[in-house]
């Protein structure tokens, strides 16, 4: 069985810890493990391999986090633009043997009862071999209005075995959600599925032929980098109709079964949900070594660098990331996406990137950003190099702190050691590389009228970026 891991998402509901270029599935929230890493580890116990569907910007994040798990070889399908779950799953299935049973899982869900989960997966695999489309329904513990629901046909004496799906329901209002709970044959839609690749593609071709055909064209035109990386072309991806797997297939198929599950599941779709899952002290505050609480209780406190002191407060959410501070009452965290919308309207970079940004070659951290200049701390991993590039609006001064940097400026290549520096004039072609065994750390001072990240003209790039 192959685990198709969906790694999309823009990170709006858990801003500011989650950003477009560092969405929640890659944020290390649980014992220095990300939700993506927990997903990989959990499903490796049931599946022979993973096929990770990601966008190009998050590909290297996934590679890095796989390496932290000791996984040096991963299979990836990269989407240049998201078109929802139906195209993502279809393209992944086209990359597999038609008879392969696949377990489709989001990468950003938390599952605490692993034993019950693996038991449900085993039952789903058996049904998938019989050409059913299997979905996992979460037993609801309260009338949640933020999830879709699956209505199942409960037969007398059937217990918790797989049931036929009567109908998929959109997110309900409070009254409707309460009625669902009372009827006891409604389940939260987890967004997890199990089926043969061929079964899914056959059903998609019947119910949404335009999506199937567009996916087939996109897949046939895709670029391969060895056996482990499939890149879909931007124009082909953009031509695929945008649709969820629920709308495109599951709601129209007669082959759908649901397995009721009670697996300690959460989609962590809000800070309120995150608060419920994080460890807390005796006063109900989330545990944080930098938090000093005075007569404060039942607060979500997230921050890693600065000391956060609270006095006489309760039921608040305080999230500090260095470049943004969010303060909200608990129960109002669904409004966070409105803040993200306003930031985008203002043209801010805050929805997209943290002070520390991850790149395929390493990281950079913005230390100072003022009109006319910007200061960064750059870390280049061993064996990696930045693109061969130039800038039209800024000059750069590099000071090496540790490691030995290989620097190319024009036709000259030289080694820059700790406490040595070099200068790159505006418009000069240059490249930074680390040919050593330890990370290169340097301070970069940019000076110019414009220091935005889009002032980069790449002439050659090991990572095929534009």
matplotlib code that plots the C-alpha trace (Angstrom):
import matplotlib.pyplot as plt

x = [0.0, 1.2, 0.6, -0.3, 0.5, -1.1, 1.1, -0.8, -2.2, -1.5, -1.5, -4.0, -5.9, -2.7, -1.0, 1.5, 3.2, 2.0, 2.8, 2.5, 6.2, 6.0, 2.5, 1.3, 2.3, 6.0, 5.9, 7.4, 4.6, 4.9, 8.1, 10.2, 8.2, 6.1, 2.7, 4.2, 6.9, 4.3, 2.2, 5.2, 6.1, 2.6, 1.7, 5.0, 3.7, 0.9, 2.3, 5.3, 6.1, 5.0, 4.2, 4.2, 2.2, 3.5, 3.9, 7.4, 8.0, 7.5, 9.3, 12.6, 11.0, 9.6, 13.0, 14.7, 12.2, 12.4, 16.2, 15.7, 13.7, 16.6, 14.7, 17.1, 14.9, 11.4, 8.9, 7.4, 4.9, 5.2, 2.3, 3.2, -0.2, -2.9, -6.1, -7.7, -7.7, -9.3, -6.5, -3.8, -5.0, -5.7, -2.2, -0.7, -2.7, -1.6, 2.0, 1.3, 0.5, -3.3, -3.8, -1.9, -4.0, -3.4, -4.0, -4.6, -3.9, -3.5, -0.1, -1.5, -3.7, -3.0, -4.0, -3.3, -4.7, -2.4, -3.4, -7.1, -6.0, -3.9, -6.7, -9.1, -6.5, -6.2, -10.0, -10.0, -7.3, -9.4, -12.4, -10.2, -9.1, -12.7, -12.9, -14.6, -13.8, -13.3, -13.5, -12.8, -15.6, -14.6, -17.1, -18.2, -17.8, -19.5, -21.6, -18.7, -19.7, -16.3, -16.3, -18.2, -20.2, -20.8, -24.2, -24.0, -26.6, -26.6, -28.0, -29.2, -26.4, -23.7, -21.8, -18.8, -17.9, -17.9, -21.2, -22.7, -22.5, -26.0, -24.8, -22.0, -23.0, -21.4, -20.4, -23.6, -24.9, -25.1, -28.7, -28.1, -24.8, -26.7, -29.3, -26.5, -25.0, -28.4, -29.0, -25.7, -25.2, -23.3, -19.5, -16.9, -15.4, -11.7, -10.5, -8.7, -9.4, -8.3, -8.8, -7.1, -5.5, -7.5, -10.8, -10.4, -9.4, -12.3, -14.8, -13.3, -13.5, -17.2, -18.2, -15.8, -14.4, -13.1, -10.9, -9.7, -8.7, -7.0, -5.0, -4.1, -2.7, -0.8, 0.7, 1.7, 3.5, 5.2, 8.9, 10.8, 14.0, 15.0, 12.4, 11.6, 10.5, 7.6, 7.1, 3.7, 4.1, 2.4, 0.2, -1.0, -1.8, -3.6, -5.8, -7.2, -10.6, -10.3, -12.4, -12.3, -12.3, -15.6, -17.4, -15.7, -16.0, -17.1, -20.5, -21.4, -20.0, -22.0, -18.9, -18.3, -17.9, -17.2, -15.4, -16.3, -13.3, -12.5, -8.8, -8.0, -8.2, -7.9, -7.3, -5.7, -7.7, -7.6, -5.7, -8.6, -8.0, -4.3, -4.8, -6.7, -3.8, -0.8, 0.4, -0.6, 0.5, -1.5, -3.3, -4.4, -1.7, 0.1, 3.6, 6.2, 9.6, 9.7, 6.2, 6.0, 2.4, 1.0, -2.6, -3.2, -5.0, -6.3, -4.2, -2.6, 1.0, 3.2, 6.6, 10.2, 12.6, 11.2, 9.9, 6.2, 4.8, 1.1, -0.7, -4.4, -5.5, -7.4, -8.8, -6.5, -4.4, -1.0, 1.2, 4.6, 6.8, 9.3, 7.9, 4.2, 2.1, -1.4, -3.6, -7.2, -9.8, -10.2, -13.2, -12.4, -9.5, -11.5, -11.3, -7.5, -7.9, -9.5, -6.3, -4.4, -6.7, -6.2, -2.4, -2.5, -4.7, -1.9, 0.7, 2.5, 4.9, 3.8, 1.3, 4.0, 7.3, 8.8, 11.9, 13.7, 13.0, 13.9, 15.5, 16.8, 20.4, 19.8, 18.1, 18.3, 17.1, 16.3, 18.0, 17.2, 15.0, 15.0, 14.5, 17.8, 19.4, 18.7, 20.8, 20.6, 22.1, 22.7, 23.3, 24.4, 24.3, 27.4, 27.5, 24.9, 25.2, 22.9, 22.0, 24.3, 22.6, 22.7, 20.7, 19.6, 18.9, 21.3, 24.9, 25.9, 28.6, 29.3, 31.1, 31.8, 31.2, 32.0, 32.8, 34.6, 32.6, 33.4, 32.5, 32.2, 32.1, 32.3, 35.1, 36.9, 36.3, 37.9, 37.6, 36.3, 37.1, 35.8, 36.3, 37.0, 34.6, 33.8, 31.8, 29.5, 28.6, 25.1, 24.7, 27.7, 27.1, 27.9, 27.4, 27.8, 28.7, 29.7, 32.1, 33.1, 31.8, 30.2, 27.6, 28.7, 27.3, 27.7, 26.2, 24.9, 24.4, 22.3, 22.4, 20.2, 17.0, 15.1, 16.0, 13.0, 13.4, 12.2, 15.3, 17.0, 17.9, 18.9, 21.3, 21.9, 20.2, 20.8, 17.1, 15.4, 13.8, 12.7]
y = [0.0, 3.5, 6.5, 9.6, 12.6, 15.9, 18.8, 21.8, 24.6, 28.3, 28.5, 31.2, 29.8, 29.4, 32.7, 33.9, 30.6, 29.3, 31.1, 30.3, 29.2, 27.5, 26.1, 24.4, 20.8, 21.8, 23.7, 21.7, 21.8, 18.4, 17.2, 18.8, 16.9, 18.5, 17.2, 16.2, 14.1, 12.5, 11.6, 10.0, 8.0, 6.9, 5.7, 4.0, 1.4, 0.5, 1.5, 0.3, 3.8, 7.4, 9.6, 13.2, 15.7, 19.2, 22.6, 23.6, 26.1, 23.5, 20.6, 21.4, 21.7, 18.2, 16.9, 18.4, 17.0, 13.6, 13.7, 14.5, 11.2, 9.3, 9.1, 10.1, 9.0, 10.3, 10.2, 13.5, 15.0, 18.8, 21.1, 24.6, 25.8, 24.2, 23.0, 21.3, 17.7, 16.0, 16.9, 16.3, 12.8, 11.9, 13.0, 10.9, 7.9, 8.2, 7.9, 4.5, 1.0, 0.9, -2.0, -0.2, 0.4, 3.9, 5.6, 9.3, 11.5, 15.2, 16.0, 18.4, 16.2, 15.0, 11.4, 10.3, 6.8, 5.2, 1.6, 2.3, 4.3, 1.4, -1.0, 1.3, 1.5, -2.3, -2.6, 0.1, -1.7, -4.9, -2.9, -1.1, -4.4, -5.1, -2.0, 0.3, 3.9, 4.1, 7.2, 7.6, 9.1, 10.5, 9.9, 13.4, 14.3, 17.7, 19.6, 21.1, 23.6, 23.8, 20.3, 18.7, 15.6, 12.1, 10.6, 6.8, 4.1, 2.4, -1.2, -3.0, -5.0, -3.6, -2.0, 0.0, -1.9, -0.1, 1.3, 2.7, 6.4, 8.1, 11.6, 14.1, 17.3, 20.8, 22.5, 23.0, 25.7, 25.0, 23.8, 21.4, 20.1, 19.3, 17.3, 15.4, 14.4, 13.2, 11.0, 9.1, 8.1, 11.3, 11.5, 14.2, 14.1, 13.5, 14.0, 10.6, 7.9, 4.5, 2.9, 1.3, 3.9, 2.4, 2.5, 6.2, 7.1, 5.1, 6.8, 10.3, 9.6, 8.7, 11.6, 14.4, 13.5, 17.1, 16.8, 13.4, 14.4, 17.6, 15.6, 13.0, 15.7, 17.3, 14.0, 13.1, 16.4, 16.3, 16.5, 13.7, 14.1, 10.4, 8.0, 10.1, 13.5, 14.4, 18.1, 19.2, 22.1, 25.4, 25.8, 22.3, 22.5, 25.8, 24.2, 21.6, 22.5, 23.2, 20.8, 18.7, 14.9, 15.0, 17.0, 15.4, 11.7, 10.7, 12.4, 10.9, 7.3, 4.3, 2.5, 4.6, 3.1, 4.9, 3.4, 5.0, 5.9, 7.1, 7.7, 10.9, 13.0, 16.7, 18.8, 21.5, 24.0, 26.8, 28.0, 26.8, 23.3, 23.6, 24.7, 21.5, 19.4, 21.1, 20.3, 22.7, 23.7, 23.6, 26.8, 25.7, 27.8, 26.0, 25.1, 27.6, 28.1, 31.8, 32.5, 34.2, 34.0, 36.0, 35.2, 34.1, 31.0, 29.0, 30.9, 29.7, 31.1, 30.5, 32.2, 30.9, 33.8, 36.6, 36.4, 36.7, 38.0, 37.9, 39.5, 38.9, 37.5, 34.4, 32.7, 34.6, 33.5, 35.1, 34.1, 35.8, 35.1, 38.0, 39.8, 39.5, 39.4, 37.9, 38.5, 37.2, 35.8, 32.0, 31.1, 33.8, 32.1, 31.5, 35.2, 35.0, 34.4, 37.8, 39.3, 37.5, 38.9, 42.4, 41.9, 40.7, 43.7, 46.0, 44.2, 42.8, 39.8, 38.6, 36.1, 34.5, 34.2, 34.3, 36.3, 33.0, 31.7, 28.1, 27.7, 24.5, 25.5, 26.5, 29.4, 33.2, 35.3, 39.0, 40.8, 44.4, 45.7, 49.5, 51.6, 51.7, 48.6, 45.1, 42.8, 39.0, 36.0, 33.4, 29.7, 27.5, 23.7, 21.6, 20.7, 23.3, 26.6, 29.5, 30.3, 32.2, 35.6, 39.4, 42.3, 45.5, 47.6, 46.6, 45.9, 43.3, 43.0, 39.4, 38.7, 35.1, 34.1, 30.3, 27.8, 28.5, 30.1, 29.6, 33.0, 33.6, 37.2, 37.7, 35.5, 35.2, 32.5, 32.7, 31.3, 33.5, 32.3, 33.4, 37.1, 37.8, 39.6, 40.4, 43.0, 42.5, 45.6, 46.2, 44.3, 42.0, 38.2, 36.3, 33.0, 31.7, 28.0, 25.7, 23.1, 22.2, 19.7, 22.2, 24.9, 28.3, 31.1, 34.7, 38.2, 39.9, 43.6, 44.8, 48.5, 50.0, 51.8, 48.4, 45.2, 43.0, 39.3, 39.6, 41.6, 38.4, 37.5, 33.8, 32.8, 29.2, 27.3, 23.8, 23.7, 24.8, 27.9, 30.7]
z = [0.0, -0.9, 1.3, -0.8, 1.5, 0.5, 1.5, 0.3, 2.4, 2.8, 6.6, 7.1, 10.2, 12.3, 11.4, 12.4, 13.3, 10.0, 6.7, 3.0, 2.8, 6.3, 6.6, 9.8, 8.7, 8.8, 12.1, 14.9, 17.5, 19.2, 20.8, 18.1, 15.5, 12.8, 11.8, 8.4, 10.2, 12.5, 9.4, 7.7, 10.8, 11.5, 8.0, 7.5, 9.9, 7.4, 4.0, 2.0, 0.6, 0.4, -2.6, -1.4, -3.4, -2.7, -4.3, -5.5, -2.7, 0.0, -1.6, 0.0, 3.4, 3.0, 1.9, 4.9, 7.3, 5.8, 6.2, 9.9, 10.1, 8.4, 5.1, 2.3, -0.6, -1.1, -4.0, -4.9, -7.3, -7.5, -8.3, -9.5, -8.4, -6.3, -7.9, -4.8, -3.8, -6.8, -9.3, -6.6, -5.9, -9.5, -10.6, -7.8, -8.8, -12.4, -11.2, -9.6, -10.8, -11.4, -8.9, -6.1, -3.0, -1.8, 1.6, 1.0, 4.1, 4.7, 6.2, 8.9, 11.0, 14.5, 15.4, 19.0, 19.1, 16.7, 17.4, 16.6, 13.5, 12.1, 12.8, 10.7, 7.9, 7.8, 7.4, 4.8, 2.8, 2.6, 1.3, -1.2, -2.6, -3.3, -5.4, -2.9, -2.2, 1.5, 3.6, 7.3, 9.4, 12.8, 15.6, 16.7, 20.3, 20.1, 17.5, 15.5, 12.8, 11.2, 9.6, 6.9, 7.9, 6.4, 6.8, 7.0, 6.6, 10.0, 9.9, 12.9, 14.5, 12.2, 15.1, 13.9, 10.7, 7.4, 6.3, 3.1, 2.7, 2.4, 1.8, 2.3, 4.1, 4.1, 7.3, 9.3, 11.5, 15.3, 15.3, 12.4, 14.0, 17.2, 15.3, 13.5, 16.9, 18.2, 15.2, 15.8, 12.2, 11.3, 11.3, 10.8, 7.3, 8.0, 4.4, 4.5, 1.9, 0.8, -2.6, -5.6, -8.0, -10.9, -8.9, -8.2, -11.7, -13.2, -11.0, -11.7, -15.4, -15.1, -12.7, -13.8, -17.2, -17.8, -14.7, -15.6, -19.1, -18.0, -15.4, -18.0, -20.3, -17.4, -16.3, -19.8, -20.2, -16.8, -16.4, -14.5, -12.5, -12.0, -10.6, -7.5, -8.7, -11.1, -11.9, -13.5, -15.8, -14.8, -17.9, -17.7, -14.0, -14.4, -17.0, -14.7, -13.2, -9.4, -7.4, -4.2, -4.3, -2.3, -5.0, -8.0, -7.0, -3.5, -3.5, -6.9, -6.6, -5.6, -4.4, -1.3, 2.2, 5.5, 8.4, 11.7, 13.8, 17.3, 16.9, 18.8, 15.6, 15.2, 12.0, 14.2, 12.1, 14.7, 17.7, 19.9, 18.5, 19.1, 22.7, 23.4, 22.2, 23.8, 27.3, 30.1, 33.5, 36.7, 35.8, 32.3, 30.5, 27.7, 28.8, 27.7, 29.4, 28.4, 29.9, 33.3, 34.6, 37.4, 38.3, 34.7, 33.7, 30.7, 28.1, 24.9, 25.0, 21.9, 21.6, 21.3, 21.8, 23.8, 27.4, 27.6, 30.9, 31.7, 34.6, 35.6, 32.3, 31.3, 28.2, 25.8, 22.9, 22.7, 19.7, 19.2, 16.3, 16.4, 13.4, 14.4, 17.6, 17.7, 20.7, 20.7, 23.0, 22.9, 20.8, 18.2, 16.4, 13.3, 12.6, 12.2, 8.5, 8.2, 9.6, 6.9, 4.3, 5.5, 5.5, 1.9, 1.0, 2.4, 0.4, 3.4, 3.3, 6.7, 5.4, 3.3, 5.1, 8.6, 9.6, 9.0, 5.5, 4.4, 1.0, -0.7, 0.1, 3.8, 5.5, 5.9, 8.8, 8.5, 11.3, 10.2, 7.4, 7.0, 3.9, 2.1, 3.7, 5.0, 7.2, 7.0, 8.7, 6.0, 6.6, 3.7, 4.1, 3.2, -0.4, -1.4, -3.4, -4.2, -7.7, -10.0, -9.9, -10.0, -8.6, -10.3, -7.1, -4.4, -3.6, -1.0, 1.6, 3.0, 6.3, 7.0, 10.7, 10.5, 7.8, 4.5, 1.7, -1.9, -3.6, -7.3, -8.5, -12.2, -13.5, -10.2, -7.6, -4.1, -0.6, 2.2, 5.7, 9.2, 9.9, 6.2, 3.9, 0.3, -1.6, -4.6, -6.6, -8.0, -11.2, -10.8, -11.4, -8.3, -6.4, -2.9, -2.3, 0.6, -0.5, 3.1, 5.7, 8.1, 7.5, 6.3, 8.4, 7.2, 7.7, 4.5, 4.4, 1.5, 0.5, -2.2, -2.9, -3.1, -1.2, -2.0, -2.6, -6.1, -7.1, -8.2, -11.7, -11.7, -14.5, -13.3, -10.5, -9.1, -7.9, -11.2, -9.7, -11.9]

ax = plt.figure().add_subplot(projection="3d")
ax.plot(x, y, z, "-o")
ax.set_aspect("equal")
plt.show()
